[in-house]
Amino acid sequence: MNQFISKCVRRTAPLVLAATGVGLYLALSAKAHNPDHDDGEGSKIRLGYELAPVPLDLAGLDPALVGLGAYYLNAQIGCTDCHTWPNFAPGGNPFLGQPEQINAAGYLAGGRPFPGGIVSANITPDPVTGLPAGLTLDEFMNLIHTGADPDDPGDLLQVMPWPEFRNMRDRDLMAIYEYLCAIPSVP
């Protein structure tokens, strides 16, 4: 009986190894040819760079965080809906059946009016300090976590959906901040 098992193992082992190798090759090949499949943040980072409607200055910044922040800001949480006014460049409004083109000249510079005299803030880097909306990372994180108005800390932001954003991971909020550091300042 041991002789029979030994012969079977010797005959089938190369087939099993070959089948395993072919299966592994096909699995890795399919993954390599499917850019939407990613086990980590790589596809979000790549898409973030593709979606950024303005040139980015990466000097001194973490490129992976910048790309991830660009993805969150431009593909998921809709910051441009409030902080870019008007949202679309002339002839680039998808709601009118036009090919979408973000208003790059006013990208994240604020100015959208809301009821009650509220106007969205300019969250581009301050021209002097280079800090997004003039906020340090700690101040930005505090704003998102608590909703405290940076202009009047006794007040809570009423239009900004900070109660939803505060549930994001700190790393994701840091990525958004890093991306905001990389965009052009719009005074």
Backbone as CSV, one residue per row, in Angstrom:
resi,resn,N_x,N_y,N_z,CA_x,CA_y,CA_z,C_x,C_y,C_z
1,MET,0.813,-1.180,0.000,0.000,0.000,0.000,0.867,1.259,0.000
2,ASN,1.926,1.266,0.796,2.816,2.425,0.853,3.464,2.696,-0.498
3,GLN,3.752,1.600,-1.235,4.344,1.743,-2.564,3.372,2.442,-3.507
4,PHE,2.084,2.068,-3.417,1.048,2.661,-4.270,0.912,4.161,-3.980
5,ILE,0.866,4.518,-2.709,0.748,5.930,-2.317,1.976,6.692,-2.781
6,SER,3.145,6.080,-2.617,4.381,6.727,-3.028,4.387,7.011,-4.523
7,LYS,3.919,6.023,-5.362,3.846,6.231,-6.802,2.872,7.345,-7.146
8,CYS,1.711,7.359,-6.473,0.686,8.391,-6.743,1.212,9.779,-6.410
9,VAL,1.893,9.858,-5.300,2.430,11.158,-4.893,3.472,11.618,-5.897
10,ARG,4.346,10.688,-6.318,5.369,11.067,-7.280,4.761,11.490,-8.611
11,ARG,3.676,10.867,-9.024,3.056,11.190,-10.310,2.201,12.454,-10.230
12,THR,1.516,12.668,-9.113,0.579,13.797,-9.021,1.219,15.065,-8.474
13,ALA,2.293,14.945,-7.746,2.921,16.135,-7.158,3.265,17.181,-8.211
14,PRO,3.898,16.806,-9.340,4.193,17.825,-10.350,2.922,18.464,-10.923
15,LEU,1.860,17.680,-11.063,0.595,18.229,-11.573,-0.014,19.220,-10.589
16,VAL,0.027,18.862,-9.314,-0.506,19.756,-8.282,0.295,21.046,-8.250
17,LEU,1.618,20.925,-8.311,2.458,22.126,-8.315,2.196,22.972,-9.558
18,ALA,2.067,22.339,-10.699,1.797,23.073,-11.942,0.444,23.767,-11.867
19,ALA,-0.580,23.060,-11.384,-1.920,23.658,-11.277,-1.918,24.822,-10.291
20,THR,-1.207,24.657,-9.183,-1.105,25.736,-8.202,-0.402,26.942,-8.817
21,GLY,0.676,26.685,-9.549,1.400,27.781,-10.210,0.542,28.501,-11.224
22,VAL,-0.204,27.747,-12.037,-1.092,28.361,-13.040,-2.175,29.181,-12.340
23,GLY,-2.753,28.628,-11.278,-3.785,29.352,-10.536,-3.258,30.638,-9.932
24,LEU,-2.083,30.573,-9.343,-1.457,31.760,-8.757,-1.153,32.792,-9.837
25,TYR,-0.628,32.326,-10.963,-0.341,33.240,-12.069,-1.612,33.943,-12.538
26,LEU,-2.690,33.177,-12.717,-3.948,33.769,-13.190,-4.502,34.772,-12.186
27,ALA,-4.425,34.443,-10.901,-4.929,35.356,-9.876,-4.130,36.651,-9.853
28,LEU,-2.809,36.546,-9.882,-1.971,37.748,-9.863,-2.113,38.534,-11.156
29,SER,-2.234,37.848,-12.272,-2.404,38.511,-13.550,-3.714,39.284,-13.593
30,ALA,-4.785,38.674,-13.081,-6.088,39.365,-13.056,-6.004,40.601,-12.185
31,LYS,-5.329,40.505,-11.058,-5.188,41.661,-10.166,-4.373,42.756,-10.847
32,ALA,-3.324,42.377,-11.537,-2.469,43.358,-12.207,-3.213,44.073,-13.325
33,HIS,-4.146,43.383,-13.978,-4.881,43.975,-15.095,-6.176,44.640,-14.668
34,ASN,-6.467,44.676,-13.380,-7.683,45.313,-12.884,-7.283,46.457,-11.963
35,PRO,-7.166,47.671,-12.506,-6.701,48.788,-11.685,-7.678,49.179,-10.588
36,ASP,-8.946,48.749,-10.681,-9.915,49.096,-9.643,-9.765,48.215,-8.412
37,HIS,-9.041,47.084,-8.561,-8.851,46.184,-7.434,-7.585,46.593,-6.695
38,ASP,-7.718,46.802,-5.411,-6.568,47.197,-4.619,-6.825,46.751,-3.193
39,ASP,-5.859,46.106,-2.593,-6.025,45.635,-1.227,-5.806,46.751,-0.197
40,GLY,-5.291,47.896,-0.608,-5.012,48.975,0.322,-5.578,50.279,-0.186
41,GLU,-4.811,51.347,0.020,-5.273,52.680,-0.365,-4.748,53.113,-1.728
42,GLY,-3.961,52.265,-2.375,-3.296,52.647,-3.621,-4.234,53.151,-4.691
43,SER,-5.355,52.485,-4.916,-6.266,52.928,-5.976,-6.924,54.251,-5.613
44,LYS,-7.187,54.483,-4.323,-7.768,55.762,-3.902,-6.759,56.891,-4.117
45,ILE,-5.511,56.624,-3.816,-4.466,57.636,-3.991,-4.324,57.989,-5.468
46,ARG,-4.260,56.958,-6.322,-4.140,57.209,-7.768,-5.338,57.997,-8.284
47,LEU,-6.537,57.608,-7.893,-7.740,58.307,-8.341,-7.771,59.730,-7.797
48,GLY,-7.307,59.910,-6.578,-7.250,61.258,-5.999,-6.437,62.201,-6.856
49,TYR,-5.282,61.733,-7.319,-4.452,62.574,-8.189,-5.144,62.856,-9.515
50,GLU,-5.852,61.881,-10.040,-6.571,62.084,-11.299,-7.706,63.100,-11.143
51,LEU,-8.336,63.136,-9.973,-9.490,64.001,-9.756,-9.117,65.424,-9.346
52,ALA,-7.911,65.637,-8.882,-7.512,66.979,-8.435,-7.601,67.946,-9.617
53,PRO,-8.448,68.977,-9.516,-8.646,69.878,-10.648,-7.649,71.026,-10.725
54,VAL,-6.699,71.058,-9.800,-5.710,72.138,-9.761,-4.320,71.522,-9.630
55,PRO,-3.282,72.266,-10.020,-1.921,71.744,-9.824,-1.614,71.657,-8.328
56,LEU,-0.845,70.659,-7.959,-0.517,70.434,-6.548,0.959,70.693,-6.299
57,ASP,1.253,71.303,-5.156,2.624,71.528,-4.724,2.919,70.535,-3.613
58,LEU,3.710,69.514,-3.903,3.975,68.442,-2.946,5.204,68.686,-2.071
59,ALA,5.857,69.835,-2.225,7.079,70.115,-1.469,6.822,69.990,0.031
60,GLY,7.581,69.094,0.670,7.489,68.912,2.111,6.266,68.130,2.571
61,LEU,5.480,67.592,1.641,4.257,66.886,2.001,4.390,65.391,1.708
62,ASP,3.550,64.597,2.329,3.513,63.155,2.101,2.647,62.903,0.868
63,PRO,3.241,62.480,-0.262,2.467,62.294,-1.497,1.300,61.317,-1.352
64,ALA,1.469,60.273,-0.545,0.378,59.313,-0.358,-0.784,59.968,0.368
65,LEU,-0.501,60.752,1.399,-1.581,61.438,2.119,-2.255,62.474,1.229
66,VAL,-1.487,63.179,0.418,-2.064,64.171,-0.491,-3.040,63.487,-1.454
67,GLY,-2.620,62.373,-2.056,-3.489,61.657,-2.987,-4.738,61.118,-2.316
68,LEU,-4.570,60.578,-1.117,-5.716,60.057,-0.380,-6.672,61.191,-0.004
69,GLY,-6.119,62.308,0.439,-6.958,63.459,0.765,-7.697,63.975,-0.454
70,ALA,-7.018,63.994,-1.608,-7.666,64.423,-2.852,-8.835,63.505,-3.181
71,TYR,-8.663,62.211,-2.953,-9.738,61.253,-3.208,-10.939,61.545,-2.302
72,TYR,-10.690,61.674,-0.997,-11.800,61.917,-0.077,-12.517,63.221,-0.412
73,LEU,-11.742,64.263,-0.626,-12.329,65.580,-0.847,-13.082,65.672,-2.176
74,ASN,-12.549,65.074,-3.237,-13.140,65.223,-4.568,-14.079,64.093,-4.980
75,ALA,-13.990,62.933,-4.321,-14.811,61.795,-4.756,-15.830,61.351,-3.726
76,GLN,-15.639,61.727,-2.469,-16.521,61.164,-1.465,-17.277,62.186,-0.627
77,ILE,-16.627,63.203,-0.127,-17.321,64.033,0.855,-17.812,65.369,0.319
78,GLY,-17.561,65.672,-0.922,-18.182,66.815,-1.578,-17.858,68.193,-1.023
79,CYS,-16.637,68.418,-0.595,-16.254,69.738,-0.066,-16.487,70.848,-1.097
80,THR,-16.315,70.514,-2.370,-16.469,71.545,-3.406,-17.915,72.042,-3.503
81,ASP,-18.872,71.228,-3.075,-20.272,71.658,-3.150,-20.505,72.962,-2.391
82,CYS,-19.812,73.137,-1.297,-19.986,74.369,-0.498,-18.811,75.333,-0.638
83,HIS,-17.608,74.797,-0.724,-16.423,75.649,-0.663,-15.909,76.120,-2.015
84,THR,-16.546,75.732,-3.121,-16.200,76.254,-4.443,-17.454,76.911,-5.001
85,TRP,-17.379,78.217,-5.240,-18.552,78.964,-5.700,-18.177,79.891,-6.838
86,PRO,-18.804,79.776,-7.991,-19.692,78.681,-8.371,-18.908,77.381,-8.533
87,ASN,-19.615,76.265,-8.456,-18.958,74.954,-8.483,-18.261,74.661,-9.805
88,PHE,-18.910,75.041,-10.907,-18.426,74.613,-12.217,-17.990,75.805,-13.060
89,ALA,-17.000,75.547,-13.905,-16.531,76.558,-14.850,-17.621,76.751,-15.917
90,PRO,-17.638,77.908,-16.576,-18.625,78.107,-17.642,-18.545,76.984,-18.682
91,GLY,-19.699,76.410,-19.000,-19.766,75.308,-19.962,-19.418,73.958,-19.373
92,GLY,-19.188,73.875,-18.061,-18.769,72.628,-17.428,-19.716,72.122,-16.359
93,ASN,-21.013,72.465,-16.476,-21.990,72.053,-15.472,-22.674,70.744,-15.893
94,PRO,-22.364,69.634,-15.207,-22.958,68.348,-15.596,-24.481,68.325,-15.405
95,PHE,-25.016,69.181,-14.540,-26.465,69.236,-14.334,-27.182,69.836,-15.536
96,LEU,-26.422,70.466,-16.419,-26.979,71.005,-17.661,-26.582,70.149,-18.856
97,GLY,-26.068,68.954,-18.584,-25.673,68.044,-19.658,-24.324,68.365,-20.262
98,GLN,-23.560,69.198,-19.611,-22.238,69.589,-20.105,-21.169,68.695,-19.490
99,PRO,-20.038,68.524,-20.164,-18.954,67.740,-19.546,-18.438,68.481,-18.306
100,GLU,-18.363,67.774,-17.198,-18.014,68.402,-15.925,-16.634,69.042,-15.950
101,GLN,-16.589,70.283,-15.475,-15.329,70.992,-15.306,-15.455,71.852,-14.054
102,ILE,-14.713,71.478,-13.037,-14.731,72.209,-11.764,-14.168,73.612,-11.981
103,ASN,-14.693,74.567,-11.253,-14.215,75.944,-11.285,-12.845,76.001,-10.597
104,ALA,-11.792,75.768,-11.346,-10.437,75.731,-10.786,-10.010,77.091,-10.248
105,ALA,-10.481,78.167,-10.856,-10.082,79.510,-10.404,-10.600,79.810,-8.996
106,GLY,-11.728,79.242,-8.633,-12.296,79.475,-7.307,-12.313,78.220,-6.450
107,TYR,-11.475,77.236,-6.813,-11.481,75.941,-6.144,-11.221,76.077,-4.646
108,LEU,-12.213,75.737,-3.870,-12.203,75.721,-2.408,-11.974,77.094,-1.777
109,ALA,-12.246,78.154,-2.551,-12.063,79.520,-2.050,-13.294,80.044,-1.318
110,GLY,-14.327,79.222,-1.158,-15.507,79.630,-0.400,-16.378,80.606,-1.172
111,GLY,-17.244,81.283,-0.418,-18.094,82.306,-1.013,-19.528,81.884,-1.281
112,ARG,-19.875,80.607,-1.096,-21.264,80.190,-1.321,-22.131,80.757,-0.197
113,PRO,-23.187,81.498,-0.585,-24.083,82.054,0.440,-25.122,81.022,0.896
114,PHE,-25.419,81.061,2.177,-26.458,80.226,2.789,-27.422,81.129,3.553
115,PRO,-28.612,80.643,3.836,-29.567,81.439,4.621,-28.965,81.858,5.965
116,GLY,-29.390,82.981,6.442,-28.911,83.490,7.723,-27.605,84.244,7.625
117,GLY,-27.192,84.598,6.417,-25.962,85.361,6.241,-24.700,84.534,6.344
118,ILE,-24.832,83.222,6.352,-23.659,82.344,6.426,-23.051,82.222,5.033
119,VAL,-21.726,82.321,4.962,-20.996,82.180,3.706,-19.897,81.148,3.928
120,SER,-19.758,80.215,2.988,-18.730,79.178,3.144,-17.340,79.802,3.168
121,ALA,-16.476,79.188,3.957,-15.120,79.698,4.166,-14.185,79.316,3.029
122,ASN,-13.178,80.151,2.845,-12.062,79.861,1.960,-11.161,78.887,2.717
123,ILE,-11.006,77.675,2.203,-10.180,76.684,2.894,-8.872,76.406,2.150
124,THR,-8.540,77.284,1.189,-7.245,77.162,0.519,-6.152,77.636,1.478
125,PRO,-4.894,77.322,1.190,-3.814,77.759,2.079,-3.744,79.282,2.191
126,ASP,-3.552,79.739,3.402,-3.359,81.163,3.647,-2.109,81.601,2.882
127,PRO,-2.170,82.741,2.145,-1.012,83.150,1.343,0.246,83.443,2.170
128,VAL,0.087,83.780,3.445,1.236,84.099,4.280,1.759,82.861,5.006
129,THR,0.866,82.149,5.677,1.297,81.016,6.502,1.347,79.697,5.728
130,GLY,0.580,79.589,4.641,0.488,78.332,3.894,-0.432,77.308,4.549
131,LEU,-1.079,77.694,5.640,-1.967,76.774,6.355,-3.376,76.826,5.760
132,PRO,-4.005,75.680,5.525,-5.364,75.663,4.985,-6.324,76.451,5.884
133,ALA,-7.010,77.438,5.296,-7.926,78.317,6.037,-7.218,79.002,7.206
134,GLY,-5.883,79.019,7.178,-5.113,79.618,8.262,-5.075,78.755,9.512
135,LEU,-5.498,77.483,9.414,-5.583,76.599,10.575,-4.410,75.624,10.622
136,THR,-3.871,75.422,11.814,-2.880,74.358,12.007,-3.617,73.020,11.926
137,LEU,-2.868,71.943,11.844,-3.492,70.626,11.823,-4.332,70.408,13.081
138,ASP,-3.807,70.792,14.249,-4.569,70.621,15.497,-5.863,71.434,15.467
139,GLU,-5.794,72.657,14.971,-7.008,73.486,14.887,-8.017,72.895,13.907
140,PHE,-7.521,72.386,12.781,-8.393,71.744,11.801,-9.077,70.523,12.412
141,MET,-8.297,69.678,13.079,-8.855,68.478,13.709,-9.894,68.868,14.772
142,ASN,-9.614,69.894,15.552,-10.564,70.344,16.568,-11.860,70.823,15.914
143,LEU,-11.741,71.585,14.827,-12.925,72.073,14.111,-13.780,70.889,13.647
144,ILE,-13.153,69.891,13.048,-13.903,68.741,12.535,-14.486,67.908,13.679
145,HIS,-13.751,67.728,14.749,-14.227,66.900,15.865,-15.293,67.585,16.711
146,THR,-15.239,68.915,16.829,-16.153,69.605,17.748,-17.136,70.534,17.059
147,GLY,-16.832,70.964,15.822,-17.686,71.922,15.137,-17.489,73.349,15.618
148,ALA,-16.490,73.587,16.469,-16.237,74.937,16.990,-15.822,75.859,15.851
149,ASP,-16.533,76.956,15.695,-16.254,77.939,14.654,-14.899,78.580,14.944
150,PRO,-13.934,78.500,14.017,-12.609,79.075,14.291,-12.641,80.599,14.445
151,ASP,-13.658,81.250,13.854,-13.772,82.701,13.985,-14.467,83.102,15.285
152,ASP,-15.251,82.202,15.849,-15.958,82.455,17.109,-16.114,81.128,17.843
153,PRO,-15.068,80.713,18.588,-15.064,79.392,19.210,-16.270,79.097,20.120
154,GLY,-17.003,80.120,20.522,-18.201,79.898,21.330,-19.390,79.416,20.498
155,ASP,-19.277,79.527,19.173,-20.352,79.111,18.272,-19.994,77.800,17.578
156,LEU,-21.049,77.048,17.222,-20.854,75.839,16.440,-21.191,76.125,14.987
157,LEU,-20.432,75.522,14.102,-20.713,75.664,12.676,-22.079,75.052,12.383
158,GLN,-22.927,75.807,11.663,-24.305,75.379,11.449,-24.551,74.741,10.088
159,VAL,-23.750,75.012,9.098,-23.963,74.452,7.760,-23.000,73.300,7.501
160,MET,-21.788,73.434,7.931,-20.763,72.399,7.732,-21.203,71.088,8.389
161,PRO,-21.152,69.978,7.663,-21.578,68.692,8.236,-20.508,68.026,9.113
162,TRP,-19.945,68.795,10.029,-18.908,68.278,10.902,-19.365,67.080,11.740
163,PRO,-20.682,66.966,12.126,-21.058,65.772,12.890,-20.812,64.467,12.116
164,GLU,-20.885,64.514,10.794,-20.584,63.323,9.995,-19.075,63.139,9.847
165,PHE,-18.372,64.220,9.571,-16.937,64.140,9.318,-16.153,63.742,10.562
166,ARG,-16.653,64.087,11.729,-15.902,63.773,12.953,-15.777,62.276,13.185
167,ASN,-16.575,61.478,12.470,-16.497,60.026,12.593,-15.431,59.417,11.685
168,MET,-14.795,60.238,10.874,-13.720,59.740,10.016,-12.490,59.437,10.866
169,ARG,-11.651,58.536,10.359,-10.394,58.232,11.053,-9.502,59.474,11.044
170,ASP,-8.704,59.629,12.099,-7.783,60.762,12.156,-6.833,60.752,10.962
171,ARG,-6.391,59.577,10.537,-5.498,59.493,9.370,-6.186,60.078,8.134
172,ASP,-7.476,59.816,7.962,-8.206,60.335,6.807,-8.348,61.855,6.886
173,LEU,-8.594,62.362,8.081,-8.673,63.821,8.252,-7.299,64.455,8.023
174,MET,-6.249,63.780,8.461,-4.891,64.282,8.206,-4.613,64.295,6.708
175,ALA,-5.131,63.305,5.984,-4.938,63.258,4.529,-5.651,64.431,3.866
176,ILE,-6.841,64.740,4.320,-7.573,65.889,3.768,-6.790,67.171,4.030
177,TYR,-6.294,67.326,5.243,-5.506,68.507,5.590,-4.253,68.596,4.714
178,GLU,-3.571,67.473,4.528,-2.345,67.444,3.714,-2.665,67.863,2.274
179,TYR,-3.802,67.372,1.755,-4.223,67.768,0.405,-4.499,69.269,0.347
180,LEU,-5.182,69.792,1.362,-5.466,71.229,1.381,-4.174,72.046,1.448
181,CYS,-3.123,71.509,2.031,-1.832,72.193,2.050,-1.212,72.228,0.649
182,ALA,-1.592,71.281,-0.224,-0.953,71.142,-1.527,-1.633,71.956,-2.628
183,ILE,-2.860,72.424,-2.392,-3.587,73.142,-3.440,-3.142,74.603,-3.491
184,PRO,-3.402,75.283,-4.603,-3.024,76.707,-4.681,-3.860,77.579,-3.745
185,SER,-3.226,78.602,-3.240,-3.933,79.606,-2.433,-4.774,80.476,-3.353
186,VAL,-6.021,80.698,-2.964,-6.891,81.626,-3.693,-7.325,82.698,-2.703
187,PRO,-6.757,83.893,-2.822,-7.090,84.957,-1.856,-8.562,85.375,-1.913
